[in-house]
Amino acid sequence: MLRLVGTGMPNGEIAARLLVSEATVKTHLNRLTPKLGISSRAQAVVVAYETGLVRPGR
């Protein structure tokens, strides 16, 4: 989920890719952000890059 968010993919596309509902994607993201100590989707993208889940140009 974090990798897909890190690529800039919107919730609807993430849901389609993972074969879940968009509401499920939102729930997972809402539960993920406090665990990572972040408060926004933009910060999630930064975490995805910093942890190596996403690399520039991919």
C-alpha positions in Angstrom: 0.0 0.0 0.0 2.7 2.5 1.0 4.7 1.7 -2.2 1.6 2.4 -4.4 0.9 5.6 -2.5 4.6 6.5 -3.0 4.2 6.3 -6.7 1.5 8.9 -6.6 -1.3 6.5 -7.4 -4.8 7.7 -6.3 -6.9 5.6 -4.0 -9.2 4.4 -6.8 -6.3 3.0 -8.8 -4.7 1.4 -5.7 -8.1 -0.3 -4.9 -8.3 -1.6 -8.4 -4.7 -2.9 -8.3 -5.2 -4.6 -5.0 -8.7 -5.8 -5.7 -10.2 -4.1 -2.7 -12.7 -1.3 -2.3 -11.6 2.3 -2.2 -13.0 2.5 1.4 -10.6 -0.3 2.3 -7.6 1.7 0.9 -8.7 4.7 2.9 -9.0 2.7 6.1 -5.5 1.2 5.6 -4.0 4.6 4.9 -5.8 6.1 8.0 -4.3 3.3 10.1 -0.9 3.5 8.6 -0.2 7.2 9.1 -0.2 7.2 12.9 2.0 4.1 12.9 4.5 5.8 10.7 4.2 9.0 12.8 3.0 11.1 9.8 -0.1 13.1 9.2 -0.4 13.4 5.4 -0.3 11.6 2.1 2.6 13.7 1.1 4.6 12.6 4.1 3.7 9.0 3.2 5.3 9.5 -0.2 8.5 10.8 1.5 8.6 7.8 3.7 8.2 5.5 0.7 11.2 7.1 -0.9 13.3 7.3 2.2 12.8 3.6 3.0 13.5 2.5 -0.6 10.0 1.3 -1.4 10.0 3.7 -4.3 12.9 4.9 -6.3 13.0 7.9 -8.6 12.2 7.2 -12.2 10.3 3.9 -11.5 
